Amino acid sequence: MRSARSAIVLGGSLAGMLAARALAGFAAVTVVERDTLPEGPGPRRGLPQAQHTHVLWSGGARAVEELLPGTAELLRGRGAHHVPVPTDMVVLSPRGWFRRWEESHHTLLCSRELLDWTVRRQVLGHERVTVVENTTAEGLLGDADAVTGVRVRRADGREERLTADLVVDATGRASRASSWLRELGLPAPAERRIDPGLVYASRVFRAPAAVRALGRFPTVIVQADPRRAPGQGASLIMIEDGRWIVTLFGTRGGEPTGDGDAFMDFALQAPRHPVVGRLIADAEPLTGVTRTRSTANYRRFYERMRRWPEGFAVLGDALAAYNPSYGHGMSTAAQSAVALRDTVGRRGWGTPGLARHVQRAVAGPVDAAWILAVGQDVLYPGATEHGPTLRDKLASAYVSRLLHTATGNGWVARRVTDVTSLERTASVLGDPRLSLAALRGPRRPKLGGPPLTGEETAAAGLPASSVTASG
C-alpha cells in the first residue's frame, strides 16, 4: 500500500515544472510529459510556440525566483536581458506612444527555449522530482469525490495506472480536464472564450553589429487598436546571442502570412507605425517564418464548480490562456505555482477540501491578465458569439481612457504598469484617484513618433528623422 506522499504533474513545460517544484517541498513528484525533453535549450514538438516572442514580466519573474532562487542570475549569465519598464520600452498603445518614464518594473527577455531549459534543469535536479517522458495522460483515476491518479499511455502503446495523492493538470491549451471530469460524473465548468482571430508570424534576426556592441536595445511594440479592424501590430525584443525576435500579428482579414518575402512588407505597411519594419530592413534573418493561429483567450471557471474532487487541480494555460501579444501566460503560470505551494503549506497536505482551496488560489493570479485581455480583444468583430456586453464596453472604455492618460501622465502610467506587469491586481484600477486622473486626461502632449534615443537610432542604422519622437 502506498504510504509516502506523492503528486503527479501532467505536462513538463514551464507551468508544469514550476508546479512540480512547488510541490516538491511536500511530496515526491512525478512529471508526466508526452515529449522527449531536450538536453539543452532546444526545440521540441510539444512547444511549437517557442519560436514566438515571450516576455516574463516582473510579477512572474519574482514568482519564479521564489520557487527557484538564482534563476534570473542564471538566465542573465546566458545572455538574457533585464529590461527596465517602461524606461527601455518603446510602445505605441491604442491611444498613442508611451513615454519612457523612470523604471518601475521590469521584464526578463530571452528565448523560450532558454527559459524552459534553465527552469527544467533546476527542477529536475531536485531529489524529489522525476520525469516520465514520451508518456501521454489518457484520463483520471477515481470518482467524482476524489481523484486518485491518472491513466497513461507509453510510447509503445502500453497503458499504466499511476496513483498519487494529488494530480495537477498543466497540459496547456490541449488540456482535456473538462472531459475527464465529465467521465467522473461531474458537470463541465463554465467557460468563456474570446477569439479575435489573431494570427502570429515570427522570425529571428541577427541584430546589427552596433546594437550587438551596445549590448542592449529597447523592446519595441506597436499594439493593435481594437477600435480599428483588422487589428494589426508588431513587436521586437532582444534575446540572447545578439538576436532579435520579431513577431507580426493581425486579426481576421488582416493576418500575416508565413511567407518570408511578405514578412517585411507586412512589417512596413500593416501595423499602425512602420518602426519595426524599418529596424529590421537591413537585419539578417536567421530563421524562416513561424506562424500560428492558437491565440484565443479562454477562461475555464473550475473554481466556481459546486462539486470539486479531492486530489485534483488545474493551472497554467489549462485553466486560462490569453492572446499572446499581452505576454502574460508564463507570468500567471509562475504566480499560480506560488499560490499552489502557499496553499498546500497553509492548509496542510491531505487535509479535507485542500484541492478546492488550491483551485481557488491558483485562479487568483489569472484575473488581472484576463481582465486586460478581455478589455481589448472583446471589441473585435467575431471575437464572441453575441458581441461585447455592456459591461465589456464600459470596462474597455475605461481602460482606453487610462491608456490615453498614461501617454502623458507618469503616475497613471505606473499604476497601469503595476497591473500589466502582474505585480498588483486589477483592483488598483478602481482607485478613485486613478479615475479622477483619467477624467482629467494626460498632462503632457502626445509624442509624434517612437521615443528612440539618438544612440539607439544610430546603432540600428536609421536616420534620426525616420523614427525619433517629437512633441
Salt bridges, closest charged atoms under 4 A:
GLU33 OE2 - ARG44 NH1 3.18
ASP35 OD2 - ARG44 NH1 2.99
ASP35 OD1 - ARG45 NH2 3.06
GLU66 OE1 - ARG341 NH2 2.64
ASP88 OD1 - ARG100 NH2 3.09
GLU103 OE2 - HIS82 NE2 3.68
ASP116 OD1 - ARG112 NE 2.74
GLU138 OE2 - ARG153 NE 3.55
GLU138 OE1 - ARG176 NH1 3.77
ASP145 OD1 - ARG307 NH2 2.89
ASP156 OD2 - ARG158 NE 2.77
GLU159 OE2 - ARG153 NH2 2.50
GLU160 OE2 - ARG154 NE 2.94
GLU160 OE2 - ARG158 NH1 2.97
ASP165 OD1 - ARG2 NH1 2.80
GLU191 OE1 - ARG300 NE 3.74
ASP195 OD2 - ARG193 NH2 3.98
ASP195 OD2 - ARG252 NH2 3.86
ASP225 OD2 - ARG227 NH2 2.92
GLU240 OE2 - ARG243 NH2 3.19
ASP241 OD2 - ARG243 NH2 3.87
GLU284 OE1 - ARG206 NE 3.01
GLU303 OE2 - ARG299 NH2 2.88
ASP342 OD1 - ARG341 NH2 2.95
ASP367 OD1 - ARG299 NH2 3.19
GLU385 OE2 - HIS386 NE2 3.84
ASP392 OD2 - ARG192 NH2 2.79
ASP418 OD1 - HIS105 NE2 2.73
ASP418 OD2 - ARG415 NE 2.85
ASP418 OD2 - ARG424 NH1 3.60
GLU423 OE1 - ARG62 NE 3.18
GLU423 OE2 - HIS105 ND1 3.22
ASP431 OD2 - ARG433 NH2 2.83
GLU455 OE1 - ARG216 NH2 3.07
GLU456 OE1 - ARG100 NH1 2.82
GLU456 OE2 - ARG216 NH1 3.23
